[in-house]
């Protein structure tokens, strides 16, 4: 082999080496990308809902006393006397202590009426004390009498009544089953319309599931010896689910 030919071959090999190394490093990257694209599954994702209705068996009401006197001490004392009557009445009705919870207490100054011509800050003419409790009634037969007794005992502030279910778990389990059945029926309908076949389930994700309390802000009042009538109606326990199937 001549010196020129040997030099040419050595130079050619040196020039070809980077290209060979580039090909060796580039090939695995292309193979991984192709493998990843081929492994991506085709999915059908559908949501389902379930709703179960039942008659509520407990209620929560808000009751309190608002008093106003010239001094904060007098307003507080007057409020305390009235609230003690409220608590005593609740105990007579069989409401346990753990079902009664203070939700608001405030002492606020009361000012003289606004006067545009007044140059001085308005004077304090009295104080108002507000004390409110939330009461849970586990026997709805006691709800109407409880409202009547609270007013008779001196409660002059009644809020809304919220009905609920003591143990919603069995109803929630049924709502979840109904949500899954609903999702399956929808997926089968979509698959039939699209001309595809559903494969195995690859994921199940639960959405919101709760029995929201329903407030009642106005109730009819009867005259005479009858207690205040209440209508509990029905509560809805709902659940939702999202399911993904692989397409065969």
C-alpha positions in Angstrom: 0.0 0.0 0.0 1.4 3.4 -1.0 1.9 6.2 1.5 -0.7 8.4 -0.1 -3.3 5.6 0.0 -2.6 4.8 3.6 -2.9 8.4 4.6 -6.2 8.7 2.7 -7.7 5.7 4.4 -6.6 6.9 7.8 -8.1 10.4 7.1 -11.4 8.8 5.8 -11.7 6.7 8.9 -11.2 9.7 11.0 -13.9 11.6 9.2 -16.4 8.7 9.3 -16.0 8.1 13.0 -18.3 11.0 14.1 -21.0 9.9 11.7 -20.9 6.3 13.0 -21.1 7.5 16.6 -24.0 9.8 15.8 -25.9 6.9 14.2 -25.2 4.7 17.2 -26.6 7.3 19.6 -29.5 8.4 17.4 -30.9 5.0 16.7 -32.0 4.1 20.3 -33.8 7.4 20.7 -35.9 6.8 17.6 -36.6 3.2 18.7 -37.8 4.5 22.1 -40.1 7.1 20.6 -41.6 4.5 18.3 -42.1 2.0 21.2 -43.8 4.7 23.3 -46.2 5.7 20.5 -47.1 2.1 19.9 -47.8 1.5 23.7 -50.3 4.4 24.1 -53.7 2.7 24.7 -56.9 3.8 23.1 -59.4 4.6 25.8 -63.1 5.4 26.2 -63.8 7.6 29.3 -67.4 8.0 30.5 -69.0 9.5 33.7 -72.0 8.2 35.5 -74.3 9.5 38.2 -76.4 7.9 40.9 -79.1 9.5 43.0 -81.1 7.9 45.9 -83.9 9.7 47.7 -85.0 9.2 51.3 -87.1 10.9 54.0 -84.8 12.8 56.4 -84.8 11.7 60.1 -83.1 14.6 61.8 -83.1 18.4 61.6 -80.9 21.3 62.8 -82.5 24.6 63.7 -81.0 28.0 64.7 -82.5 29.8 67.7 -81.4 32.7 69.8 -82.2 35.8 71.9 -81.5 39.4 71.1 -81.8 41.9 73.9 -81.2 45.7 74.0 -80.6 47.9 77.1 -79.0 51.2 77.9 -75.9 49.6 79.4 -73.9 46.6 78.2 -74.2 45.0 81.6 -78.0 45.3 81.6 -78.2 43.9 78.1 -76.0 41.0 78.9 -77.9 40.2 82.1 -81.3 40.3 80.3 -79.9 38.1 77.5 -78.5 35.6 80.0 -81.9 35.2 81.7 -83.7 34.6 78.4 -81.1 32.2 77.2 -81.3 30.2 80.4 -85.0 29.8 79.8 -84.2 28.6 76.3 -81.7 26.0 77.5 -84.2 24.8 80.2 -86.9 24.4 77.6 -84.7 22.4 75.3 -83.8 20.0 78.2 -87.5 19.6 79.0 -88.0 18.6 75.4 -85.3 15.9 75.8 -82.7 17.6 73.7 -79.3 16.5 75.1 -76.5 19.0 75.8 -74.2 17.6 73.1 -76.9 18.5 70.5 -76.8 22.2 71.5 -73.9 24.4 70.3 -73.4 28.2 70.5 -73.0 29.5 67.0 -72.9 33.3 67.6 -72.5 35.7 70.5 -72.0 39.4 70.2 -72.3 42.7 72.1 -72.7 45.8 69.9 -73.2 49.4 70.8 -76.3 51.2 69.4 -76.0 54.8 68.2 -78.5 57.6 68.1 -80.2 58.2 64.7 -78.2 59.7 61.9 -78.4 63.5 61.6 -76.7 65.2 58.7 -76.5 68.5 60.6 -74.6 66.9 63.5 -71.0 68.0 63.9 -70.1 65.6 66.7 -69.7 61.8 66.5 -73.0 60.0 67.2 -73.6 59.1 70.9 -74.1 55.5 72.1 -77.6 55.2 73.3 -77.6 51.5 74.2 -76.1 48.1 73.7 -77.4 45.0 71.9 -76.5 41.5 72.9 -77.2 38.5 70.5 -76.8 34.9 71.5 -77.6 32.1 69.0 -77.4 28.4 69.3 -77.7 25.5 66.8 -79.9 22.7 68.0 -80.0 19.2 66.5 -83.3 17.5 66.8 -83.0 13.7 66.2 -86.8 13.1 66.5 -88.7 15.1 63.9 -91.9 14.7 65.9 -90.3 17.1 68.4 -89.4 19.7 65.8 -92.7 21.6 65.7 -93.1 21.6 69.5 -89.5 22.7 69.9 -90.1 25.8 67.8 -93.2 26.7 69.7 -91.5 26.1 73.1 -88.4 28.2 72.1 -90.6 31.2 71.1 -92.6 30.8 74.3 -89.4 30.7 76.4 -88.2 34.0 75.0 -86.4 33.2 71.8 -87.0 36.1 69.4 -84.5 35.0 66.7 -85.2 31.8 64.7 -83.1 30.9 61.7 -83.6 28.3 59.0 -84.2 24.6 59.5 -82.0 22.1 57.7 -83.1 18.5 57.3 -80.6 15.7 57.0 -80.2 11.9 57.3 -78.5 10.4 60.4 -76.8 7.6 58.6 -76.4 8.2 54.8 -73.8 5.5 54.2 -76.2 2.7 53.0 -77.9 5.3 50.7 -74.5 6.5 49.5 -73.4 2.9 48.7 -76.5 2.4 46.6 -75.9 5.8 44.9 -72.3 4.7 44.0 -73.6 1.4 42.6 -76.1 3.2 40.5 -73.4 5.6 39.3 -71.2 2.7 38.1 -74.2 1.1 36.3 -75.0 4.4 34.7 -71.4 4.8 33.4 -71.4 1.2 32.0 -74.7 1.8 30.2 -73.4 5.0 28.7 -70.1 3.4 27.6 -71.9 0.5 26.0 -74.2 2.9 24.1 -71.2 5.0 22.8 -69.3 1.8 21.9 -72.2 0.5 19.9 -72.8 3.8 18.1 -69.0 4.1 17.3 -68.7 0.5 16.2 -66.0 -0.4 18.7 -65.6 -3.1 21.4 -64.9 -2.2 25.0 -61.9 -3.9 26.6 -61.0 -4.1 30.3 -61.5 -1.2 32.7 -58.2 0.7 33.3 -59.3 3.3 35.9 -62.2 4.3 38.1 -62.4 7.7 39.7 -65.1 8.9 42.1 -66.5 12.3 42.0 -68.6 14.2 44.5 -70.8 12.1 46.9 -72.7 13.8 49.7 -76.2 14.4 51.0 -76.5 18.2 51.1 -78.8 19.6 53.9 -81.8 21.5 52.7 -82.6 24.7 54.6 -86.2 25.7 55.0 -86.5 29.4 55.8 -90.3 29.8 56.1 -92.9 27.5 57.8 -96.6 27.9 58.1 -98.0 28.8 61.5 -101.2 27.4 62.9 -103.4 29.2 65.4 -104.6 27.4 68.5 -103.2 24.5 70.5 -101.6 22.7 67.5 -97.8 23.0 67.2 -96.0 24.6 64.2 -96.3 22.2 61.2 -93.1 21.2 59.4 -92.7 19.3 56.1 -89.4 17.3 55.9 -89.9 16.2 52.3 -87.1 14.1 50.8 -83.3 14.3 50.8 -81.1 13.2 47.8 -77.9 11.3 48.3 -75.9 11.4 45.1 -72.6 10.1 43.8 -70.7 10.3 40.5 -68.0 8.2 39.0 -65.7 8.4 35.9 -64.6 5.1 34.3 -62.1 4.5 31.5 -62.1 1.4 29.3 -59.5 0.2 26.9 -60.7 -0.2 23.3 -60.1 -3.7 21.9 
